[in-house]
Amino acid sequence: MNTRSPFSAMLIGLVISAMAFPATGLAQAQAPQHAGQIVRVIPSVDIARGTQQLTADLKTPVDWGDVVKTEPDGRARVGLDDGSVLNVGADSTMQITQHDPAQQQTQIDLTYGRVRANVVKFTRPNAKFEVHTPVGVAGVVGGDAYIFMENDVMSVIDFEGRIHLCNLAQPVPACVDLVAGQIAMIRGNNAPDAAAQATPAGVADAVASTTLDNAGNGAPPPPRHLTTGEIIGLTIVVAVPAIVLPIVLKSKVTQPPLGAGCPIGSGITQPC
């Protein structure tokens, strides 16, 4: 006599189905979520992806959860899928915790070092682009922001747009808003400093420390040597005036004024 209930039969069927297709379900659960790719790089730059250690190169994919680490002689530019760009300075560690271009939801964790984030304009409701550090959070509202984390101090410079900077105090963080040209800092567990005008030296350092030139280098391009033709041309430009100018000046000094008499002796003159 078969006493198996309909519920038991259904349960057995589900177990058999799960055993028949375990690999498919596991693969879908572990599928990486793409965030962007490396578009400029200076060795040495590494990407930690779970237990994998990858050497970053041009067009290396960057996924959610990836940790981008630059050595003291390395820099990287990451192009995100929504069009935003991250310039990571030397000796920095940054993780892309979340990047959803459809909903415009992005979170970057900057453990140490510096990054310059050029963020696309927000078009979705509740859009956010946040850079988290061990002491604070910078919410970048469609603009250009520089964030530097070192020795328990977070520095933020607003190049364009607006930034909402908060510390990690609970339950109510202390916050300050920045507009273009301003700087603010969070020191340890303290509230952010009041926003102030960034100094030219501070702005120059922020730009220089996160810039990669067209060749993918952070340093200025090497000087170009002049060709033989350019050397000859410059020699002519310099030499000809040096020869002609003294002759012209001497002529102007020695020639008498127009209409003046030319001496012919005994105090008698005649027109020149």
Backbone as numpy.savetxt, mean C-alpha at the origin, in Angstrom:
# Nx Ny Nz CAx CAy CAz Cx Cy Cz
-40.73 -62.15 11.99 -41.58 -60.97 11.99 -40.69 -59.73 11.99
-40.96 -58.80 11.12 -40.14 -57.59 10.99 -40.73 -56.50 11.87
-40.03 -56.13 12.94 -40.51 -55.11 13.87 -39.79 -53.77 13.70
-39.02 -53.66 12.64 -38.24 -52.41 12.44 -39.20 -51.26 12.14
-39.05 -50.17 12.89 -39.93 -49.01 12.71 -39.50 -48.19 11.50
-40.42 -47.38 10.93 -40.05 -46.49 9.82 -38.92 -45.53 10.20
-38.90 -45.07 11.46 -37.84 -44.14 11.89 -36.48 -44.82 11.85
-36.42 -46.08 12.32 -35.16 -46.82 12.30 -34.66 -47.02 10.89
-35.58 -47.35 9.97 -35.19 -47.54 8.58 -34.64 -46.26 7.97
-35.26 -45.10 8.30 -34.78 -43.83 7.78 -33.40 -43.49 8.33
-33.21 -43.78 9.61 -31.91 -43.50 10.24 -30.81 -44.32 9.61
-31.11 -45.62 9.35 -30.12 -46.48 8.72 -29.79 -45.98 7.32
-30.81 -45.49 6.61 -30.58 -44.96 5.26 -29.68 -43.75 5.27
-29.88 -42.86 6.25 -29.03 -41.66 6.34 -27.58 -42.03 6.64
-27.39 -43.03 7.52 -26.02 -43.46 7.86 -25.34 -44.03 6.63
-26.07 -44.85 5.86 -25.49 -45.44 4.65 -25.12 -44.37 3.64
-25.99 -43.35 3.50 -25.71 -42.26 2.55 -24.47 -41.48 2.97
-24.34 -41.25 4.27 -23.18 -40.51 4.76 -21.90 -41.28 4.53
-21.98 -42.62 4.68 -20.80 -43.44 4.46 -20.44 -43.54 2.98
-21.46 -43.41 2.13 -21.21 -43.54 0.69 -20.59 -42.28 0.11
-20.87 -41.10 0.71 -20.38 -39.85 0.12 -19.66 -38.98 1.15
-18.74 -39.53 1.93 -18.07 -38.70 2.94 -17.10 -37.72 2.33
-16.41 -38.14 1.27 -15.36 -37.29 0.70 -15.95 -36.03 0.11
-17.12 -36.13 -0.53 -17.73 -34.96 -1.16 -18.11 -33.92 -0.13
-18.79 -34.38 0.94 -19.20 -33.43 1.97 -18.01 -32.79 2.65
-16.94 -33.55 2.90 -15.75 -33.01 3.55 -15.05 -32.00 2.67
-14.99 -32.29 1.36 -14.33 -31.37 0.44 -15.07 -30.05 0.39
-16.42 -30.09 0.41 -17.18 -28.84 0.37 -16.97 -28.05 1.64
-16.88 -28.75 2.78 -16.70 -28.05 4.05 -15.34 -27.38 4.13
-14.33 -27.97 3.49 -12.97 -27.46 3.61 -12.53 -26.63 2.39
-13.43 -26.38 1.47 -13.06 -25.62 0.27 -12.60 -24.22 0.68
-11.41 -23.79 0.24 -10.91 -22.46 0.61 -11.74 -21.36 -0.03
-11.87 -20.25 0.68 -12.59 -19.11 0.16 -11.57 -18.09 -0.33
-11.63 -17.81 -1.61 -10.64 -16.93 -2.25 -10.85 -15.49 -1.81
-9.76 -14.79 -1.53 -9.82 -13.39 -1.12 -9.16 -12.46 -2.12
-8.12 -12.94 -2.83 -7.40 -12.10 -3.78 -6.15 -12.80 -4.25
-5.15 -12.00 -4.65 -3.90 -12.58 -5.09 -2.77 -11.57 -4.93
-1.54 -12.07 -4.95 -0.35 -11.22 -4.89 -0.15 -10.59 -6.27
-0.08 -9.26 -6.31 0.11 -8.57 -7.59 1.47 -7.87 -7.69
2.14 -7.67 -6.57 3.51 -7.17 -6.55 4.20 -7.84 -5.36
5.49 -8.09 -5.49 6.18 -8.76 -4.39 7.66 -8.47 -4.44
8.25 -8.33 -3.26 9.70 -8.28 -3.11 10.08 -9.43 -2.20
10.93 -10.32 -2.62 11.35 -11.39 -1.71 12.01 -10.77 -0.48
11.80 -11.23 0.72 11.16 -12.50 0.98 9.78 -12.28 1.59
8.77 -12.93 0.98 7.40 -12.88 1.46 6.86 -14.30 1.50
6.27 -14.69 2.63 5.73 -16.03 2.79 4.24 -15.96 3.10
3.53 -17.03 2.75 2.12 -17.16 3.07 1.93 -18.45 3.87
1.36 -18.32 5.06 1.03 -19.49 5.88 -0.43 -19.83 5.65
-0.67 -21.03 5.14 -2.04 -21.50 4.85 -2.24 -22.81 5.61
-2.82 -22.69 6.79 -2.95 -23.87 7.64 -1.57 -24.36 8.03
-1.29 -25.61 7.70 0.02 -26.19 8.00 1.02 -25.98 6.86
0.57 -25.38 5.75 1.44 -25.15 4.60 2.19 -23.83 4.73
3.44 -23.82 4.26 4.24 -22.61 4.17 4.58 -22.38 2.70
4.04 -21.32 2.12 4.22 -21.03 0.70 5.09 -19.81 0.52
5.91 -19.83 -0.54 6.68 -18.64 -0.92 5.83 -17.82 -1.88
5.54 -16.58 -1.51 4.67 -15.74 -2.32 5.37 -15.33 -3.61
4.62 -15.37 -4.69 5.10 -14.95 -6.00 3.97 -14.20 -6.68
4.25 -13.62 -7.85 3.20 -12.94 -8.59 2.06 -13.91 -8.89
0.85 -13.44 -8.65 -0.40 -14.19 -8.90 -0.61 -15.36 -7.94
0.16 -15.41 -6.85 -0.13 -16.42 -5.83 -1.48 -16.12 -5.19
-2.41 -17.09 -5.17 -3.71 -16.83 -4.56 -3.59 -16.56 -3.06
-4.48 -15.72 -2.57 -4.58 -15.45 -1.13 -6.01 -15.78 -0.71
-6.15 -16.70 0.26 -7.46 -17.16 0.72 -7.79 -16.60 2.10
-9.05 -16.75 2.48 -9.44 -16.41 3.84 -8.58 -17.21 4.82
-8.10 -16.55 5.85 -7.30 -17.23 6.86 -5.82 -17.25 6.56
-5.42 -16.88 5.33 -3.99 -16.86 5.01 -3.26 -15.78 5.80
-2.05 -16.10 6.22 -1.20 -15.13 6.91 -0.07 -14.73 5.97
-0.04 -13.45 5.63 1.02 -12.90 4.76 2.10 -12.33 5.66
3.31 -12.85 5.52 4.43 -12.42 6.37 5.57 -11.93 5.49
5.98 -10.67 5.71 7.10 -10.11 4.97 8.33 -10.06 5.88
9.46 -10.39 5.31 10.72 -10.31 6.04 11.23 -8.86 6.02
12.33 -8.56 6.74 12.85 -7.19 6.74 13.20 -6.65 5.36
13.45 -7.56 4.38 13.76 -7.10 3.03 12.60 -7.39 2.06
11.41 -7.60 2.59 10.29 -7.97 1.73 9.12 -7.01 1.84
8.35 -6.92 0.74 7.09 -6.17 0.71 6.14 -6.90 -0.23
4.86 -6.64 -0.05 3.89 -7.32 -0.90 2.69 -6.42 -1.15
2.12 -6.58 -2.33 0.85 -5.91 -2.66 -0.18 -6.99 -2.94
-1.29 -6.93 -2.22 -2.37 -7.90 -2.37 -3.56 -7.21 -3.00
-3.99 -7.71 -4.15 -5.21 -7.21 -4.78 -6.39 -8.06 -4.34
-7.34 -7.45 -3.64 -8.50 -8.18 -3.16 -9.56 -8.28 -4.25
-10.47 -9.24 -4.07 -11.46 -9.52 -5.11 -12.45 -8.37 -5.32
-12.63 -7.50 -4.35 -13.57 -6.38 -4.53 -12.91 -5.16 -5.16
-11.60 -5.26 -5.48 -10.88 -4.14 -6.07 -10.04 -3.35 -5.09
-10.18 -3.63 -3.80 -9.33 -2.97 -2.80 -7.90 -3.49 -2.91
-6.94 -2.69 -2.44 -5.53 -3.04 -2.54 -4.87 -2.87 -1.18
-4.06 -3.86 -0.81 -3.29 -3.82 0.43 -1.81 -3.78 0.09
-1.11 -2.73 0.52 0.34 -2.66 0.40 0.94 -2.98 1.76
1.62 -4.12 1.85 2.17 -4.59 3.13 3.64 -4.22 3.19
4.03 -3.48 4.21 5.41 -3.05 4.35 6.31 -4.17 4.84
7.59 -3.86 4.95 8.58 -4.86 5.39 8.35 -5.24 6.85
8.79 -6.47 7.19 8.75 -6.96 8.56 7.35 -6.84 9.16
6.37 -7.37 8.44 4.97 -7.26 8.86 4.30 -8.63 8.81
3.28 -8.79 9.65 2.48 -10.02 9.67 1.02 -9.63 9.61
0.31 -10.11 8.58 -1.07 -9.72 8.34 -1.89 -10.94 7.94
-3.09 -11.06 8.46 -3.98 -12.16 8.12 -5.29 -11.61 7.54
-5.74 -12.20 6.44 -7.04 -11.85 5.87 -8.06 -12.78 6.51
-8.73 -12.29 7.54 -9.67 -13.11 8.29 -10.97 -13.30 7.51
-11.41 -12.26 6.81 -12.65 -12.34 6.05 -12.58 -11.38 4.87
-13.12 -11.82 3.73 -13.28 -10.93 2.59 -14.41 -11.44 1.72
-15.56 -10.78 1.84 -16.75 -11.12 1.08 -17.07 -9.95 0.15
-16.62 -10.02 -1.11 -16.82 -8.87 -2.01 -18.28 -8.59 -2.32
-19.13 -9.63 -2.33 -20.54 -9.42 -2.65 -21.23 -8.58 -1.57
-20.92 -8.86 -0.32 -21.53 -8.13 0.80 -20.64 -7.00 1.31
-19.43 -6.88 0.74 -18.45 -5.87 1.16 -18.19 -5.99 2.67
-17.81 -7.18 3.08 -17.46 -7.46 4.47 -16.01 -7.94 4.50
-15.13 -7.12 5.07 -13.71 -7.45 5.09 -13.12 -7.20 6.47
-12.30 -8.15 6.92 -11.55 -7.96 8.15 -10.11 -8.38 7.93
-9.20 -7.49 8.26 -7.75 -7.74 8.18 -7.19 -7.67 9.59
-6.38 -8.66 9.95 -5.72 -8.66 11.25 -4.24 -8.35 11.05
-3.81 -7.20 11.56 -2.40 -6.80 11.47 -1.76 -7.05 12.83
-1.02 -8.14 12.92 -0.37 -8.49 14.18 0.79 -7.57 14.49
1.56 -7.26 13.46 2.76 -6.45 13.64 3.14 -5.85 12.28
3.68 -4.63 12.30 4.15 -4.02 11.06 3.19 -2.99 10.53
3.17 -2.84 9.19 2.40 -1.76 8.60 1.73 -2.21 7.30
0.59 -1.60 7.05 -0.14 -1.87 5.82 -0.86 -0.59 5.41
-0.92 -0.38 4.10 -1.69 0.73 3.55 -2.84 0.13 2.76
-4.07 0.48 3.14 -5.26 -0.10 2.54 -5.98 0.95 1.70
-6.07 0.66 0.41 -6.85 1.51 -0.51 -8.17 0.79 -0.75
-9.22 1.29 -0.15 -10.50 0.58 -0.07 -11.49 1.16 -1.08
-12.19 0.27 -1.79 -13.17 0.72 -2.77 -14.36 1.37 -2.06
-15.11 2.15 -2.81 -16.27 2.83 -2.26 -17.36 1.84 -1.87
-17.98 2.07 -0.73 -19.04 1.19 -0.25 -20.33 1.43 -1.05
-20.97 0.34 -1.44 -22.27 0.42 -2.12 -23.31 -0.47 -1.46
-22.92 -1.33 -0.54 -23.84 -2.25 0.12 -24.18 -1.74 1.52
-25.42 -1.98 1.96 -25.77 -1.61 3.34 -24.95 -2.46 4.32
-24.58 -1.83 5.42 -23.80 -2.50 6.48 -22.43 -2.97 6.00
-21.91 -2.37 4.92 -20.57 -2.71 4.46 -19.54 -2.31 5.51
-18.43 -3.07 5.56 -17.37 -2.73 6.50 -16.03 -3.18 5.95
-15.00 -2.44 6.30 -13.61 -2.81 6.02 -12.83 -2.45 7.26
-12.45 -3.46 8.04 -11.81 -3.23 9.32 -10.41 -3.82 9.36
-9.50 -3.06 9.96 -8.14 -3.54 10.22 -7.99 -3.66 11.73
-7.83 -4.91 12.21 -7.71 -5.19 13.64 -6.24 -5.33 14.01
-5.87 -4.80 15.16 -4.54 -4.97 15.73 -4.70 -5.45 17.18
-3.62 -5.79 17.86 -3.74 -6.22 19.26 -4.29 -5.16 20.21
-4.35 -3.88 19.78 -4.83 -2.83 20.70 -6.05 -2.08 20.18
-6.42 -2.25 18.91 -7.54 -1.46 18.41 -8.04 -1.92 17.06
-9.08 -1.20 16.57 -9.72 -1.51 15.30 -9.89 -0.21 14.52
-9.47 -0.24 13.24 -9.65 0.90 12.35 -10.68 0.53 11.29
-11.81 1.19 11.30 -12.82 0.99 10.28 -12.63 2.01 9.17
-12.25 1.52 7.99 -11.95 2.40 6.86 -13.21 2.51 5.99
-13.68 3.74 5.81 -14.89 3.95 5.03 -14.49 4.44 3.64
-14.39 3.48 2.72 -14.10 3.79 1.32 -13.03 4.83 1.11
-11.80 4.54 1.44 -10.74 5.53 1.31 -9.37 4.91 1.29
-8.39 5.66 1.79 -6.98 5.27 1.74 -6.40 5.46 3.13
-6.02 4.37 3.78 -5.59 4.43 5.18 -4.26 3.71 5.38
-3.47 4.23 6.31 -2.19 3.63 6.69 -2.28 3.23 8.15
-1.95 1.97 8.45 -2.00 1.46 9.82 -0.64 0.86 10.16
-0.10 1.26 11.32 1.22 0.81 11.77 1.08 0.29 13.19
1.50 -0.96 13.42 1.43 -1.57 14.74 2.82 -1.98 15.19
3.28 -1.41 16.29 4.62 -1.73 16.80 4.70 -1.39 18.28
5.29 -2.31 19.06 5.55 -2.07 20.48 4.30 -1.59 21.23
3.17 -2.27 20.99 1.92 -2.00 21.70 1.34 -0.62 21.36
1.76 -0.07 20.24 1.23 1.23 19.79 0.69 1.09 18.37
-0.53 1.56 18.16 -1.18 1.54 16.85 -1.27 2.97 16.34
-0.70 3.21 15.15 -0.76 4.53 14.53 -1.58 4.44 13.25
-2.42 5.44 13.03 -3.29 5.44 11.85 -3.21 6.82 11.19
-2.98 6.82 9.87 -3.01 8.06 9.08 -4.09 7.92 8.02
-4.93 8.94 7.91 -6.00 8.95 6.92 -5.54 9.76 5.70
-5.38 9.07 4.57 -5.01 9.76 3.33 -6.24 10.24 2.57
-7.32 9.48 2.68 -8.54 9.83 1.94 -9.72 9.11 2.59
-10.90 9.74 2.54 -12.08 9.13 3.12 -12.16 9.37 4.62
-12.78 8.43 5.33 -12.93 8.54 6.78 -12.47 7.26 7.47
-12.01 7.39 8.70 -11.59 6.25 9.51 -12.22 6.38 10.89
-12.79 5.28 11.37 -13.36 5.22 12.71 -12.43 4.32 13.53
-11.69 4.92 14.46 -10.66 4.22 15.22 -11.12 4.01 16.65
-11.09 2.74 17.12 -11.53 2.42 18.47 -10.51 1.52 19.16
-10.43 1.64 20.49 -9.62 0.69 21.24 -10.46 -0.55 21.57
-9.90 -1.46 22.34 -10.58 -2.73 22.61 -11.22 -2.76 23.98
-11.47 -1.60 24.57 -12.07 -1.56 25.91 -13.47 -2.16 25.87
-13.82 -2.89 26.90 -15.14 -3.51 27.03 -15.83 -2.99 28.29
-17.16 -2.82 28.27 -18.06 -3.15 27.17 -18.21 -2.04 26.14
-17.69 -0.84 26.44 -17.87 0.29 25.51 -16.50 0.79 25.08
-16.08 0.55 23.81 -14.78 1.05 23.34 -14.77 2.57 23.26
-13.58 3.14 23.42 -13.39 4.57 23.20 -12.96 4.77 21.74
-13.56 5.72 21.06 -13.35 5.87 19.60 -13.05 7.32 19.24
-12.47 7.48 18.06 -12.22 8.79 17.49 -12.35 8.67 15.97
-12.82 9.73 15.32 -12.98 9.74 13.87 -11.89 10.60 13.23
-11.36 10.11 12.10 -10.32 10.83 11.36 -10.83 11.17 9.98
-10.38 12.32 9.47 -10.61 12.70 8.08 -9.26 12.84 7.39
-9.29 13.07 6.09 -8.06 13.10 5.30 -7.05 14.09 5.89
-5.80 13.60 6.02 -4.71 14.43 6.51 -4.47 14.31 7.99
-5.27 13.51 8.70 -5.14 13.43 10.15 -4.48 12.12 10.58
-3.94 12.14 11.80 -3.32 10.97 12.42 -3.87 10.81 13.83
-3.96 9.56 14.29 -4.34 9.28 15.67 -3.62 8.00 16.10
-3.46 7.83 17.42 -2.71 6.69 17.95 -3.47 6.08 19.13
-3.26 4.77 19.30 -3.72 4.06 20.50 -2.49 3.46 21.16
-2.31 3.78 22.42 -1.13 3.30 23.16 -1.59 2.30 24.22
-1.33 1.02 23.94 -1.71 -0.02 24.88 -3.22 -0.08 25.08
-3.64 -0.08 26.35 -5.06 -0.18 26.67 -5.74 1.18 26.80
-5.04 2.24 26.45 -5.59 3.58 26.61 -6.57 3.91 25.48
-7.32 4.98 25.69 -8.22 5.47 24.64 -7.39 6.10 23.52
-7.94 6.17 22.32 -7.19 6.79 21.22 -6.89 8.26 21.51
-5.75 8.72 21.02 -5.46 10.15 21.08 -6.46 10.91 20.22
-6.60 12.18 20.50 -7.43 13.02 19.64 -6.80 13.10 18.26
-7.62 13.13 17.24 -7.11 13.24 15.87 -6.39 14.57 15.70
-5.23 14.53 15.05 -4.43 15.73 14.82 -3.91 15.73 13.39
-3.43 16.87 12.95 -2.87 16.96 11.61 -1.57 16.15 11.52
-1.48 15.28 10.54 -0.27 14.48 10.35 0.87 15.37 9.88
2.08 15.11 10.37 3.23 15.90 9.97 3.71 15.46 8.58
4.35 16.36 7.84 4.90 15.96 6.53 5.88 14.79 6.65
6.67 14.76 7.72 7.63 13.65 7.90 6.89 12.34 8.13
5.82 12.37 8.91 5.05 11.16 9.16 4.37 10.64 7.91
3.82 11.55 7.11 3.18 11.16 5.86 4.22 10.58 4.89
5.38 11.22 4.80 6.43 10.73 3.90 6.89 9.34 4.29
7.03 9.09 5.60 7.45 7.77 6.06 6.38 6.72 5.75
5.12 7.06 5.93 4.04 6.12 5.63 4.03 5.74 4.16
4.23 6.73 3.30 4.24 6.47 1.85 5.45 5.62 1.47
6.64 6.04 1.93 7.87 5.35 1.54 7.92 3.92 2.04
7.37 3.66 3.21 7.50 2.32 3.82 6.50 1.32 3.25
5.53 1.78 2.45 4.53 0.86 1.90 4.40 0.96 0.39
5.38 1.58 -0.26 5.31 1.77 -1.71 6.13 0.71 -2.43
5.56 0.18 -3.49 6.27 -0.72 -4.40 6.24 -0.07 -5.77
7.42 0.06 -6.41 7.45 0.70 -7.73 6.95 -0.27 -8.79
6.95 0.17 -10.05 6.40 -0.63 -11.13 7.15 -1.93 -11.36
8.40 -2.00 -10.94 9.18 -3.22 -11.09 8.95 -4.18 -9.93
8.11 -3.75 -8.97 7.86 -4.60 -7.81 8.82 -4.35 -6.68
9.58 -3.26 -6.76 10.57 -2.98 -5.73 10.09 -1.85 -4.83
10.47 -1.92 -3.58 10.12 -0.85 -2.67 11.05 0.33 -2.78
12.28 0.11 -3.18 13.26 1.18 -3.29 13.12 1.88 -4.64
13.59 3.14 -4.75 13.54 3.82 -6.04 14.33 3.06 -7.09
13.96 3.18 -8.38 14.69 2.47 -9.42 16.12 2.95 -9.51
17.07 2.10 -9.93 18.48 2.51 -10.01 18.67 3.59 -11.05
19.71 4.43 -10.88 19.95 5.49 -11.85 20.28 4.92 -13.22
19.81 5.62 -14.27 20.05 5.17 -15.64 21.31 5.82 -16.18
22.17 5.04 -16.82 23.40 5.58 -17.40 23.09 6.29 -18.72
23.78 7.41 -18.95 23.56 8.16 -20.18 24.19 7.45 -21.37
23.53 7.57 -22.52 24.08 7.02 -23.74 25.15 7.96 -24.29
25.92 7.47 -25.28 26.97 8.30 -25.90 26.36 9.53 -26.55
25.26 9.36 -27.25 24.61 10.49 -27.89 24.16 11.54 -26.90
23.60 11.08 -25.74 23.16 12.03 -24.72 24.35 12.78 -24.13
25.48 12.10 -23.95 26.67 12.76 -23.41 27.17 13.83 -24.37
27.21 13.51 -25.70 27.65 14.49 -26.70 26.71 15.68 -26.72
25.41 15.41 -26.66 24.43 16.49 -26.68 24.58 17.42 -25.48
24.76 16.83 -24.29 24.94 17.66 -23.10 26.23 18.46 -23.17
27.29 17.86 -23.76 28.57 18.57 -23.90 28.40 19.79 -24.78
27.66 19.65 -25.88 27.44 20.78 -26.79 26.63 21.86 -26.10
25.59 21.44 -25.37 24.74 22.42 -24.69 25.53 23.22 -23.68
26.48 22.59 -23.00 27.27 23.28 -21.99 28.43 24.06 -22.61
29.11 23.48 -23.63 30.33 24.08 -24.16 30.06 25.28 -25.05
29.06 25.20 -25.90 28.81 26.29 -26.86 28.53 27.62 -26.16
27.63 27.69 -25.20 27.45 28.97 -24.50 28.71 29.46 -23.81
29.52 28.50 -23.30 30.74 28.91 -22.59 31.74 29.56 -23.54
31.70 29.20 -24.83 32.64 29.78 -25.81 32.07 31.05 -26.42
30.79 31.01 -26.77 30.18 32.13 -27.51 29.90 33.31 -26.62
29.41 33.07 -25.41 28.98 34.16 -24.53 30.09 35.14 -24.23
31.33 34.74 -23.86 32.38 35.73 -23.61 32.69 36.58 -24.83
32.65 35.98 -26.05 32.94 36.76 -27.26 31.89 37.84 -27.46
30.62 37.49 -27.27 29.54 38.45 -27.45 29.65 39.57 -26.44
29.94 39.23 -25.18 30.06 40.25 -24.14 31.23 41.18 -24.41
32.36 40.61 -24.87 33.54 41.44 -25.16 33.25 42.40 -26.31
32.50 41.90 -27.31 32.15 42.75 -28.45 31.29 43.92 -28.01
30.36 43.67 -27.11 29.48 44.73 -26.64 30.24 45.77 -25.83
31.28 45.33 -25.12 32.04 46.26 -24.29 32.95 47.14 -25.14
33.63 46.58 -26.16 34.62 47.32 -26.94 34.01 48.14 -28.05
32.81 47.82 -28.54 32.23 48.58 -29.65 31.64 49.87 -29.12
31.98 51.02 -29.74 31.45 52.31 -29.27 29.96 52.39 -29.54
29.27 53.27 -28.81 27.83 53.42 -29.00 27.51 53.88 -30.42
26.33 53.50 -30.90 25.90 53.89 -32.23 25.82 55.40 -32.33
26.46 55.95 -33.41 26.45 57.39 -33.63 27.61 58.12 -33.02
28.41 57.45 -32.20 29.56 58.12 -31.60 30.69 58.24 -32.62
31.55 59.22 -32.43 32.66 59.41 -33.35 33.79 58.44 -33.11
34.50 58.04 -34.14 35.66 57.19 -34.04 36.90 58.07 -34.08
37.80 57.99 -33.09 39.02 58.85 -33.09 39.94 58.51 -34.26
40.47 59.57 -34.91 41.43 59.38 -36.01 42.73 60.12 -35.75
42.85 60.67 -34.55 44.10 61.35 -34.21 43.89 62.85 -34.04
44.70 63.45 -33.21 44.71 64.89 -32.96 43.35 65.37 -32.48
42.62 64.51 -31.76 41.33 64.91 -31.20 40.24 65.00 -32.22
40.47 64.61 -33.48 39.44 64.68 -34.51 38.74 63.34 -34.59
37.44 63.41 -34.69 36.67 62.17 -34.82 35.85 62.18 -36.06
35.46 60.98 -36.48 34.53 60.85 -37.59 33.51 59.77 -37.25
32.35 59.84 -37.86 31.31 58.84 -37.51 31.80 57.43 -37.82
31.41 56.49 -36.94 31.76 55.09 -37.15 30.67 54.40 -37.95
